[in-house]
Amino acid sequence: MILILLIIAAFVLLVLQTSLPPLLVLEGARPQILQCLVAYAALSCNFYGFLTFCFVAGLMQDALSHNTLGLSVLIFAIPGCLLHSQRLYFSERKLLVPLLVGGVLSLLVGFLSLLSIQMVHSGTTALPGEALRQILWMSLLNALLCPLVFIVLDTLAEALGEEPVKIRP
């Protein structure tokens, strides 16, 4: 049930995310709220549920952004699997955990996205400085949004009678 909630939330947030204008204060960075959901799924779902969410959310993002189909699946799954494998260390849901997890995951996803786009379109791995600044601003913005997303999703899961998967040592 938590997986269905995450997929519905991903669709709603992707539509919202694509309609948000760039924030000129943050050098044109846009909040990438879907990355907060990937962090939540990595900490809350079992491994197969997490991979299913990455697959569905990545395909939805690629379809809406006219990206190479399947690229976002890999970009979400690689840092998400790293986070999922270390979720024992993030078992307490205090404010600092989603803040750090959201910021670091967003930084990794942004960097991998830029690197893959650069390699596919120009054949080089040289990263432009302006894009790197936008990734840093986006990561900071997502780090601030991630605790809010965790609180909302935990509240919705409890209202539906669901609990995130318990993390066992």
N, CA, C and O atoms as a DFTB+ gen file, in Angstrom:
676 C
 N C O
     1  1       0.819      -1.195       0.000
     2  2       0.000       0.000       0.000
     3  2       0.867       1.264       0.000
     4  3       0.512       2.270      -0.615
     5  1       2.009       1.199       0.700
     6  2       2.889       2.373       0.733
     7  2       3.453       2.644      -0.661
     8  3       3.695       3.793      -1.030
     9  1       3.661       1.572      -1.430
    10  2       4.169       1.729      -2.794
    11  2       3.145       2.448      -3.666
    12  3       3.513       3.315      -4.458
    13  1       1.893       2.109      -3.537
    14  2       0.831       2.781      -4.302
    15  2       0.753       4.247      -3.910
    16  3       0.605       5.116      -4.769
    17  1       0.851       4.526      -2.613
    18  2       0.854       5.914      -2.138
    19  2       2.023       6.690      -2.740
    20  3       1.858       7.838      -3.154
    21  1       3.195       6.073      -2.791
    22  2       4.375       6.745      -3.349
    23  2       4.230       6.997      -4.843
    24  3       4.639       8.050      -5.333
    25  1       3.656       6.049      -5.571
    26  2       3.488       6.228      -7.015
    27  2       2.476       7.336      -7.314
    28  3       2.686       8.140      -8.221
    29  1       1.382       7.379      -6.554
    30  2       0.395       8.459      -6.727
    31  2       1.032       9.802      -6.386
    32  3       0.854      10.783      -7.109
    33  1       1.776       9.841      -5.276
    34  2       2.457      11.082      -4.879
    35  2       3.483      11.494      -5.936
    36  3       3.652      12.683      -6.206
    37  1       4.163      10.524      -6.531
    38  2       5.157      10.841      -7.572
    39  2       4.481      11.489      -8.771
    40  3       4.989      12.469      -9.315
    41  1       3.352      10.956      -9.182
    42  2       2.651      11.533     -10.331
    43  2       2.215      12.965     -10.025
    44  3       2.426      13.866     -10.836
    45  1       1.607      13.175      -8.852
    46  2       1.141      14.515      -8.476
    47  2       2.319      15.478      -8.373
    48  3       2.238      16.609      -8.854
    49  1       3.402      15.044      -7.755
    50  2       4.559      15.928      -7.583
    51  2       5.282      16.203      -8.899
    52  3       5.834      17.287      -9.086
    53  1       5.284      15.240      -9.806
    54  2       5.898      15.498     -11.112
    55  2       5.126      16.551     -11.892
    56  3       5.719      17.419     -12.532
    57  1       3.809      16.472     -11.835
    58  2       2.996      17.488     -12.503
    59  2       3.240      18.848     -11.852
    60  3       3.391      19.853     -12.548
    61  1       3.279      18.881     -10.521
    62  2       3.551      20.129      -9.804
    63  2       4.960      20.633     -10.113
    64  3       5.166      21.825     -10.338
    65  1       5.910      19.731     -10.121
    66  2       7.307      20.098     -10.347
    67  2       7.528      20.696     -11.729
    68  3       8.303      21.641     -11.876
    69  1       6.859      20.159     -12.740
    70  2       7.040      20.685     -14.092
    71  2       6.337      22.020     -14.285
    72  3       6.660      22.758     -15.216
    73  1       5.381      22.340     -13.419
    74  2       4.674      23.607     -13.564
    75  2       5.317      24.734     -12.746
    76  3       4.948      25.897     -12.911
    77  1       6.269      24.408     -11.872
    78  2       6.942      25.439     -11.074
    79  2       7.945      26.199     -11.935
    80  3       8.685      25.592     -12.709
    81  1       7.972      27.513     -11.806
    82  2       8.971      28.279     -12.558
    83  2      10.343      28.167     -11.888
    84  3      10.427      27.855     -10.700
    85  1      11.416      28.420     -12.640
    86  2      12.747      28.433     -12.018
    87  2      12.823      29.560     -10.989
    88  3      12.255      30.635     -11.183
    89  1      13.522      29.301      -9.913
    90  2      13.677      30.299      -8.859
    91  2      14.885      31.166      -9.183
    92  3      16.027      30.716      -9.086
    93  1      14.628      32.402      -9.564
    94  2      15.712      33.293      -9.963
    95  2      16.645      33.597      -8.805
    96  3      17.832      33.853      -9.011
    97  1      16.116      33.571      -7.583
    98  2      16.951      33.824      -6.411
    99  2      18.036      32.753      -6.286
   100  3      19.138      33.027      -5.812
   101  1      17.712      31.533      -6.715
   102  2      18.643      30.412      -6.598
   103  2      19.281      30.062      -7.944
   104  3      19.494      28.890      -8.251
   105  1      19.581      31.077      -8.733
   106  2      20.246      30.936     -10.025
   107  2      19.492      30.019     -10.991
   108  3      20.104      29.259     -11.742
   109  1      18.178      30.096     -10.964
   110  2      17.366      29.333     -11.901
   111  2      17.124      27.890     -11.521
   112  3      16.600      27.121     -12.326
   113  1      17.495      27.504     -10.307
   114  2      17.286      26.124      -9.874
   115  2      15.805      25.877      -9.601
   116  3      15.095      26.758      -9.116
   117  1      15.360      24.682      -9.915
   118  2      13.987      24.257      -9.623
   119  2      14.032      23.184      -8.555
   120  3      14.946      22.359      -8.543
   121  1      13.063      23.183      -7.664
   122  2      13.032      22.078      -6.688
   123  2      12.689      20.774      -7.401
   124  3      11.749      20.727      -8.194
   125  1      13.430      19.743      -7.129
   126  2      13.194      18.415      -7.702
   127  2      12.590      17.548      -6.599
   128  3      13.285      16.762      -5.955
   129  1      11.297      17.706      -6.397
   130  2      10.621      17.078      -5.273
   131  2      10.612      15.558      -5.405
   132  3      10.565      14.855      -4.395
   133  1      10.657      15.046      -6.610
   134  2      10.650      13.604      -6.820
   135  2      11.853      12.938      -6.146
   136  3      11.764      11.792      -5.706
   137  1      12.946      13.637      -6.068
   138  2      14.128      13.084      -5.421
   139  2      13.904      12.884      -3.923
   140  3      14.490      11.984      -3.322
   141  1      13.063      13.715      -3.323
   142  2      12.691      13.517      -1.914
   143  2      11.886      12.231      -1.761
   144  3      12.031      11.516      -0.769
   145  1      11.039      11.942      -2.742
   146  2      10.269      10.697      -2.711
   147  2      11.176       9.479      -2.884
   148  3      10.945       8.440      -2.265
   149  1      12.195       9.602      -3.714
   150  2      13.148       8.501      -3.885
   151  2      13.860       8.228      -2.556
   152  3      14.060       7.072      -2.183
   153  1      14.237       9.281      -1.850
   154  2      14.879       9.114      -0.548
   155  2      13.916       8.455       0.441
   156  3      14.320       7.573       1.199
   157  1      12.661       8.870       0.439
   158  2      11.668       8.277       1.333
   159  2      11.464       6.799       0.999
   160  3      11.400       5.960       1.896
   161  1      11.364       6.486      -0.289
   162  2      11.163       5.095      -0.705
   163  2      12.369       4.235      -0.334
   164  3      12.209       3.080       0.063
   165  1      13.569       4.786      -0.461
   166  2      14.772       4.022      -0.122
   167  2      14.811       3.666       1.357
   168  3      15.325       2.612       1.729
   169  1      14.272       4.538       2.200
   170  2      14.282       4.284       3.637
   171  2      13.053       3.527       4.119
   172  3      13.087       2.926       5.193
   173  1      11.964       3.541       3.348
   174  2      10.699       3.006       3.846
   175  2      10.255       1.706       3.191
   176  3       9.498       0.952       3.804
   177  1      10.684       1.419       1.995
   178  2      10.207       0.236       1.275
   179  2      11.229      -0.881       1.346
   180  3      12.404      -0.655       1.632
   181  1      10.752      -2.107       1.077
   182  2      11.712      -3.189       0.919
   183  2      12.428      -2.980      -0.414
   184  3      12.063      -2.094      -1.186
   185  1      13.433      -3.788      -0.678
   186  2      14.287      -3.529      -1.837
   187  2      13.515      -3.606      -3.151
   188  3      13.691      -2.753      -4.021
   189  1      12.665      -4.618      -3.303
   190  2      11.924      -4.758      -4.556
   191  2      10.880      -3.661      -4.717
   192  3      10.635      -3.191      -5.829
   193  1      10.274      -3.259      -3.629
   194  2       9.337      -2.132      -3.685
   195  2      10.049      -0.851      -4.072
   196  3       9.523      -0.049      -4.843
   197  1      11.247      -0.661      -3.537
   198  2      12.032       0.520      -3.871
   199  2      12.409       0.526      -5.353
   200  3      12.287       1.554      -6.020
   201  1      12.865      -0.616      -5.869
   202  2      13.227      -0.680      -7.287
   203  2      12.015      -0.476      -8.186
   204  3      12.117       0.157      -9.237
   205  1      10.872      -1.008      -7.776
   206  2       9.636      -0.784      -8.536
   207  2       9.305       0.696      -8.569
   208  3       8.939       1.231      -9.616
   209  1       9.432       1.360      -7.425
   210  2       9.155       2.801      -7.381
   211  2      10.131       3.559      -8.276
   212  3       9.713       4.450      -9.015
   213  1      11.417       3.227      -8.226
   214  2      12.403       3.899      -9.083
   215  2      12.067       3.699     -10.548
   216  3      12.196       4.630     -11.344
   217  1      11.639       2.498     -10.918
   218  2      11.301       2.208     -12.301
   219  2      10.113       3.054     -12.762
   220  3      10.171       3.691     -13.814
   221  1       9.048       3.058     -11.977
   222  2       7.839       3.801     -12.362
   223  2       8.101       5.310     -12.346
   224  3       7.753       6.012     -13.295
   225  1       8.709       5.801     -11.276
   226  2       8.964       7.240     -11.163
   227  2       9.955       7.714     -12.222
   228  3       9.793       8.799     -12.781
   229  1      10.976       6.913     -12.499
   230  2      11.949       7.286     -13.527
   231  2      11.332       7.346     -14.911
   232  3      11.615       8.263     -15.682
   233  1      10.494       6.375     -15.229
   234  2       9.823       6.400     -16.528
   235  2       8.862       7.583     -16.647
   236  3       8.764       8.206     -17.705
   237  1       8.149       7.893     -15.546
   238  2       7.245       9.052     -15.576
   239  2       8.033      10.331     -15.797
   240  3       7.623      11.184     -16.584
   241  1       9.168      10.472     -15.106
   242  2       9.961      11.688     -15.267
   243  2      10.521      11.792     -16.676
   244  3      10.520      12.873     -17.266
   245  1      10.997      10.684     -17.218
   246  2      11.527      10.709     -18.587
   247  2      10.445      11.065     -19.594
   248  3      10.701      11.801     -20.547
   249  1       9.238      10.548     -19.389
   250  2       8.137      10.842     -20.308
   251  2       7.747      12.315     -20.251
   252  3       7.444      12.916     -21.282
   253  1       7.754      12.896     -19.061
   254  2       7.363      14.302     -18.921
   255  2       8.477      15.267     -19.324
   256  3       8.194      16.396     -19.723
   257  1       9.719      14.849     -19.227
   258  2      10.829      15.761     -19.525
   259  2      11.457      15.511     -20.891
   260  3      12.452      16.150     -21.235
   261  1      10.901      14.603     -21.666
   262  2      11.416      14.276     -22.995
   263  2      12.872      13.835     -22.934
   264  3      13.669      14.148     -23.818
   265  1      13.198      13.116     -21.891
   266  2      14.548      12.596     -21.705
   267  2      14.632      11.210     -22.349
   268  3      13.607      10.652     -22.740
   269  1      15.818      10.660     -22.463
   270  2      15.983       9.303     -22.970
   271  2      15.257       8.358     -22.019
   272  3      15.536       8.345     -20.820
   273  1      14.333       7.575     -22.546
   274  2      13.489       6.720     -21.714
   275  2      14.329       5.692     -20.963
   276  3      15.077       4.928     -21.572
   277  1      14.204       5.678     -19.661
   278  2      14.927       4.745     -18.813
   279  2      16.149       5.336     -18.144
   280  3      16.696       4.730     -17.222
   281  1      16.590       6.497     -18.581
   282  2      17.789       7.103     -17.998
   283  2      17.560       7.498     -16.541
   284  3      18.427       7.275     -15.696
   285  1      16.410       8.079     -16.243
   286  2      16.123       8.484     -14.866
   287  2      15.973       7.284     -13.938
   288  3      16.232       7.394     -12.739
   289  1      15.559       6.144     -14.476
   290  2      15.462       4.934     -13.651
   291  2      16.831       4.610     -13.079
   292  3      16.967       4.366     -11.880
   293  1      17.840       4.606     -13.932
   294  2      19.204       4.332     -13.461
   295  2      19.715       5.424     -12.533
   296  3      20.373       5.145     -11.531
   297  1      19.410       6.652     -12.874
   298  2      19.904       7.776     -12.082
   299  2      19.281       7.786     -10.693
   300  3      19.942       8.174      -9.730
   301  1      18.025       7.368     -10.566
   302  2      17.395       7.268      -9.248
   303  2      17.856       6.014      -8.505
   304  3      18.059       6.045      -7.292
   305  1      18.019       4.913      -9.236
   306  2      18.303       3.642      -8.584
   307  2      19.720       3.562      -8.015
   308  3      19.920       2.967      -6.956
   309  1      20.694       4.140      -8.686
   310  2      22.083       3.991      -8.231
   311  2      22.305       4.654      -6.859
   312  3      22.730       3.962      -5.934
   313  1      22.038       5.960      -6.683
   314  2      22.225       6.523      -5.340
   315  2      21.202       5.983      -4.343
   316  3      21.492       5.861      -3.152
   317  1      19.997       5.658      -4.838
   318  2      18.967       5.118      -3.950
   319  2      19.349       3.764      -3.382
   320  3      19.067       3.478      -2.219
   321  1      19.993       2.920      -4.198
   322  2      20.449       1.615      -3.703
   323  2      21.535       1.785      -2.646
   324  3      21.582       1.038      -1.669
   325  1      22.400       2.763      -2.846
   326  2      23.413       3.049      -1.825
   327  2      22.745       3.463      -0.515
   328  3      23.142       3.016       0.561
   329  1      21.743       4.310      -0.614
   330  2      21.022       4.758       0.573
   331  2      20.242       3.603       1.192
   332  3      20.233       3.443       2.412
   333  1      19.594       2.805       0.364
   334  2      18.817       1.673       0.870
   335  2      19.705       0.682       1.617
   336  3      19.293       0.129       2.637
   337  1      20.911       0.455       1.122
   338  2      21.810      -0.496       1.772
   339  2      22.305       0.015       3.127
   340  3      22.738      -0.778       3.964
   341  1      22.247       1.308       3.348
   342  2      22.711       1.895       4.604
   343  2      21.551       2.394       5.477
   344  3      21.771       3.175       6.403
   345  1      20.334       1.955       5.194
   346  2      19.177       2.519       5.894
   347  2      19.132       2.178       7.370
   348  3      18.416       2.839       8.122
   349  1      19.862       1.181       7.809
   350  2      19.930       0.857       9.230
   351  2      20.449       2.058      10.032
   352  3      20.025       2.292      11.163
   353  1      21.363       2.805       9.434
   354  2      21.942       3.962      10.120
   355  2      20.993       5.158      10.154
   356  3      21.203       6.103      10.914
   357  1      19.940       5.111       9.321
   358  2      18.992       6.217       9.250
   359  2      17.628       5.814       9.790
   360  3      16.611       6.345       9.343
   361  1      17.586       4.884      10.744
   362  2      16.304       4.349      11.206
   363  2      15.490       5.362      12.005
   364  3      14.261       5.288      12.005
   365  1      16.128       6.287      12.672
   366  2      15.371       7.298      13.408
   367  2      15.016       8.439      12.471
   368  3      15.865       8.954      11.744
   369  1      13.748       8.824      12.500
   370  2      13.254       9.854      11.588
   371  2      13.247      11.217      12.274
   372  3      12.191      11.826      12.442
   373  1      14.383      11.677      12.656
   374  2      14.459      13.025      13.214
   375  2      14.681      14.004      12.076
   376  3      14.901      13.593      10.937
   377  1      14.628      15.265      12.367
   378  2      14.715      16.298      11.336
   379  2      16.024      16.235      10.551
   380  3      16.041      16.492       9.347
   381  1      17.100      15.900      11.221
   382  2      18.401      15.900      10.560
   383  2      18.528      14.799       9.504
   384  3      19.196      14.991       8.488
   385  1      17.893      13.650       9.737
   386  2      18.017      12.524       8.799
   387  2      17.458      12.869       7.421
   388  3      18.188      12.752       6.437
   389  1      16.170      13.300       7.302
   390  2      15.693      13.637       5.958
   391  2      16.417      14.831       5.348
   392  3      16.554      14.917       4.128
   393  1      16.879      15.749       6.184
   394  2      17.610      16.902       5.676
   395  2      18.901      16.452       4.999
   396  3      19.190      16.867       3.876
   397  1      19.678      15.607       5.672
   398  2      20.939      15.130       5.106
   399  2      20.709      14.176       3.939
   400  3      21.364      14.284       2.902
   401  1      19.783      13.250       4.112
   402  2      19.515      12.264       3.062
   403  2      19.014      12.954       1.800
   404  3      19.455      12.635       0.696
   405  1      18.094      13.896       1.963
   406  2      17.557      14.617       0.807
   407  2      18.614      15.428       0.084
   408  3      18.653      15.445      -1.147
   409  1      19.463      16.093       0.830
   410  2      20.509      16.901       0.215
   411  2      21.551      16.072      -0.513
   412  3      21.938      16.394      -1.636
   413  1      22.003      15.006       0.129
   414  2      23.044      14.173      -0.483
   415  2      22.497      13.422      -1.691
   416  3      23.151      13.359      -2.732
   417  1      21.287      12.846      -1.557
   418  2      20.702      12.126      -2.689
   419  2      20.455      13.070      -3.851
   420  3      20.702      12.714      -5.004
   421  1      19.976      14.256      -3.563
   422  2      19.719      15.239      -4.603
   423  2      21.013      15.655      -5.299
   424  3      21.038      15.833      -6.517
   425  1      22.063      15.807      -4.542
   426  2      23.360      16.154      -5.121
   427  2      23.859      15.039      -6.046
   428  3      24.340      15.311      -7.147
   429  1      23.745      13.791      -5.600
   430  2      24.181      12.666      -6.428
   431  2      23.328      12.521      -7.680
   432  3      23.859      12.307      -8.770
   433  1      22.006      12.634      -7.534
   434  2      21.117      12.506      -8.690
   435  2      21.363      13.639      -9.680
   436  3      21.417      13.405     -10.887
   437  1      21.511      14.857      -9.182
   438  2      21.778      15.991     -10.063
   439  2      23.090      15.847     -10.805
   440  3      23.171      16.127     -12.001
   441  1      24.112      15.411     -10.098
   442  2      25.419      15.226     -10.726
   443  2      25.375      14.111     -11.776
   444  3      25.909      14.270     -12.874
   445  1      24.739      12.982     -11.437
   446  2      24.635      11.880     -12.401
   447  2      23.795      12.278     -13.609
   448  3      24.109      11.894     -14.735
   449  1      22.729      13.046     -13.382
   450  2      21.886      13.507     -14.493
   451  2      22.684      14.382     -15.447
   452  3      22.658      14.178     -16.660
   453  1      23.388      15.349     -14.893
   454  2      24.174      16.260     -15.725
   455  2      25.272      15.509     -16.472
   456  3      25.510      15.753     -17.655
   457  1      25.928      14.608     -15.782
   458  2      26.999      13.838     -16.410
   459  2      26.457      12.966     -17.547
   460  3      27.063      12.898     -18.616
   461  1      25.329      12.307     -17.323
   462  2      24.773      11.440     -18.371
   463  2      24.279      12.249     -19.566
   464  3      24.475      11.845     -20.712
   465  1      23.642      13.384     -19.308
   466  2      23.181      14.233     -20.410
   467  2      24.375      14.765     -21.197
   468  3      24.345      14.804     -22.427
   469  1      25.407      15.166     -20.501
   470  2      26.610      15.687     -21.154
   471  2      27.263      14.611     -22.005
   472  3      27.721      14.890     -23.113
   473  1      27.312      13.387     -21.502
   474  2      27.944      12.303     -22.253
   475  2      27.111      11.903     -23.465
   476  3      27.668      11.628     -24.528
   477  1      25.789      11.865     -23.326
   478  2      24.924      11.444     -24.425
   479  2      24.911      12.483     -25.536
   480  3      25.002      12.131     -26.712
   481  1      24.798      13.764     -25.177
   482  2      24.618      14.793     -26.193
   483  2      25.906      15.355     -26.773
   484  3      25.947      15.722     -27.947
   485  1      26.969      15.427     -25.956
   486  2      28.184      16.027     -26.502
   487  2      29.375      15.066     -26.512
   488  3      30.409      15.377     -27.105
   489  1      29.248      13.919     -25.875
   490  2      30.335      12.947     -25.883
   491  2      31.483      13.305     -24.968
   492  3      32.543      12.683     -25.038
   493  1      31.298      14.294     -24.108
   494  2      32.366      14.705     -23.199
   495  2      31.856      14.658     -21.759
   496  3      30.649      14.658     -21.514
   497  1      32.779      14.619     -20.826
   498  2      32.395      14.623     -19.412
   499  2      32.689      15.965     -18.748
   500  3      32.605      16.080     -17.526
   501  1      33.027      16.966     -19.529
   502  2      33.280      18.298     -18.977
   503  2      31.959      18.897     -18.495
   504  3      30.979      18.937     -19.240
   505  1      31.941      19.354     -17.261
   506  2      30.711      19.889     -16.672
   507  2      30.782      21.405     -16.588
   508  3      31.750      21.950     -16.058
   509  1      29.773      22.090     -17.103
   510  2      29.777      23.556     -17.040
   511  2      29.564      24.048     -15.606
   512  3      28.802      23.459     -14.839
   513  1      30.248      25.132     -15.266
   514  2      30.179      25.685     -13.915
   515  2      28.798      26.165     -13.521
   516  3      28.392      26.000     -12.371
   517  1      28.066      26.759     -14.458
   518  2      26.726      27.250     -14.145
   519  2      25.798      26.095     -13.764
   520  3      24.994      26.220     -12.841
   521  1      25.910      24.998     -14.461
   522  2      25.079      23.829     -14.147
   523  2      25.438      23.258     -12.777
   524  3      24.554      22.827     -12.037
   525  1      26.706      23.251     -12.438
   526  2      27.123      22.774     -11.117
   527  2      26.565      23.650     -10.004
   528  3      26.171      23.141      -8.954
   529  1      26.526      24.965     -10.223
   530  2      25.934      25.865      -9.226
   531  2      24.443      25.593      -9.068
   532  3      23.920      25.609      -7.954
   533  1      23.764      25.344     -10.174
   534  2      22.338      25.030     -10.090
   535  2      22.105      23.725      -9.336
   536  3      21.144      23.611      -8.575
   537  1      22.974      22.745      -9.541
   538  2      22.845      21.479      -8.813
   539  2      23.036      21.708      -7.321
   540  3      22.309      21.139      -6.507
   541  1      24.004      22.532      -6.959
   542  2      24.221      22.814      -5.532
   543  2      23.017      23.535      -4.923
   544  3      22.597      23.198      -3.816
   545  1      22.458      24.521      -5.627
   546  2      21.278      25.217      -5.120
   547  2      20.076      24.280      -5.034
   548  3      19.313      24.327      -4.069
   549  1      19.909      23.424      -6.053
   550  2      18.811      22.472      -6.044
   551  2      18.958      21.495      -4.871
   552  3      17.966      21.144      -4.232
   553  1      20.169      21.061      -4.591
   554  2      20.410      20.139      -3.477
   555  2      20.085      20.795      -2.142
   556  3      19.511      20.165      -1.255
   557  1      20.454      22.057      -2.007
   558  2      20.132      22.784      -0.781
   559  2      18.621      22.933      -0.627
   560  3      18.080      22.728       0.460
   561  1      17.954      23.284      -1.700
   562  2      16.499      23.437      -1.672
   563  2      15.815      22.109      -1.349
   564  3      14.871      22.076      -0.559
   565  1      16.283      21.013      -1.954
   566  2      15.698      19.702      -1.670
   567  2      15.985      19.244      -0.247
   568  3      15.154      18.577       0.371
   569  1      17.148      19.596       0.274
   570  2      17.452      19.249       1.661
   571  2      16.461      19.928       2.608
   572  3      16.089      19.358       3.634
   573  1      16.039      21.135       2.264
   574  2      15.064      21.833       3.099
   575  2      13.646      21.300       2.897
   576  3      12.842      21.320       3.829
   577  1      13.329      20.822       1.686
   578  2      11.988      20.289       1.397
   579  2      11.798      18.851       1.880
   580  3      10.677      18.442       2.184
   581  1      12.868      18.098       1.949
   582  2      12.779      16.678       2.259
   583  2      12.122      16.385       3.625
   584  3      11.291      15.480       3.695
   585  1      12.450      17.098       4.693
   586  2      11.751      16.816       5.962
   587  2      10.239      17.027       5.854
   588  3       9.466      16.271       6.442
   589  1       9.821      18.031       5.118
   590  2       8.393      18.273       4.929
   591  2       7.736      17.115       4.172
   592  3       6.646      16.674       4.535
   593  1       8.392      16.630       3.136
   594  2       7.869      15.497       2.363
   595  2       7.798      14.247       3.247
   596  3       6.818      13.506       3.178
   597  1       8.810      14.003       4.070
   598  2       8.804      12.847       4.970
   599  2       7.652      12.941       5.962
   600  3       6.978      11.944       6.220
   601  1       7.420      14.119       6.518
   602  2       6.334      14.294       7.497
   603  2       4.981      14.047       6.837
   604  3       4.136      13.349       7.398
   605  1       4.774      14.613       5.653
   606  2       3.492      14.437       4.955
   607  2       3.265      12.974       4.603
   608  3       2.169      12.455       4.816
   609  1       4.279      12.299       4.067
   610  2       4.114      10.898       3.671
   611  2       3.956       9.976       4.871
   612  3       3.182       9.022       4.808
   613  1       4.671      10.236       5.968
   614  2       4.479       9.438       7.178
   615  2       3.060       9.610       7.719
   616  3       2.443       8.643       8.167
   617  1       2.542      10.841       7.675
   618  2       1.177      11.105       8.139
   619  2       0.155      10.398       7.258
   620  3      -0.792       9.802       7.771
   621  1       0.334      10.455       5.939
   622  2      -0.574       9.761       5.022
   623  2      -0.513       8.246       5.212
   624  3      -1.545       7.575       5.181
   625  1       0.671       7.713       5.406
   626  2       0.819       6.268       5.608
   627  2       0.121       5.825       6.893
   628  3      -0.548       4.792       6.915
   629  1       0.277       6.604       7.959
   630  2      -0.401       6.278       9.216
   631  2      -1.911       6.380       9.070
   632  3      -2.639       5.561       9.630
   633  1      -2.393       7.368       8.327
   634  2      -3.837       7.528       8.113
   635  2      -4.413       6.344       7.330
   636  3      -5.573       5.980       7.521
   637  1      -3.615       5.752       6.460
   638  2      -4.054       4.593       5.688
   639  2      -3.822       3.277       6.432
   640  3      -4.126       2.201       5.917
   641  1      -3.283       3.375       7.640
   642  2      -3.041       2.179       8.430
   643  2      -1.776       1.437       8.055
   644  3      -1.609       0.271       8.413
   645  1      -0.903       2.086       7.354
   646  2       0.356       1.473       6.902
   647  2       1.515       1.997       7.726
   648  3       1.492       3.115       8.240
   649  1       2.507       1.171       7.832
   650  2       3.769       1.600       8.427
   651  2       4.878       1.333       7.420
   652  3       4.812       0.370       6.657
   653  1       5.886       2.176       7.420
   654  2       7.027       1.848       6.559
   655  2       7.652       0.533       7.034
   656  3       7.497       0.143       8.191
   657  1       8.346      -0.130       6.142
   658  2       8.985      -1.392       6.474
   659  2       9.950      -1.176       7.632
   660  3      10.766      -0.255       7.612
   661  1       9.849      -2.026       8.630
   662  2      10.737      -1.901       9.784
   663  2      12.153      -2.265       9.384
   664  3      12.392      -3.224       8.651
   665  1      13.066      -1.485       9.880
   666  2      14.478      -1.724       9.574
   667  2      15.035      -2.661      10.634
   668  3      15.021      -2.353      11.826
   669  1      15.521      -3.798      10.185
   670  2      16.060      -4.802      11.113
   671  2      17.581      -4.810      11.043
   672  3      18.165      -4.627       9.975
   673  1      18.211      -5.023      12.186
   674  2      19.678      -5.103      12.162
   675  2      20.161      -6.360      11.463
   676  3      21.367      -6.583      11.355
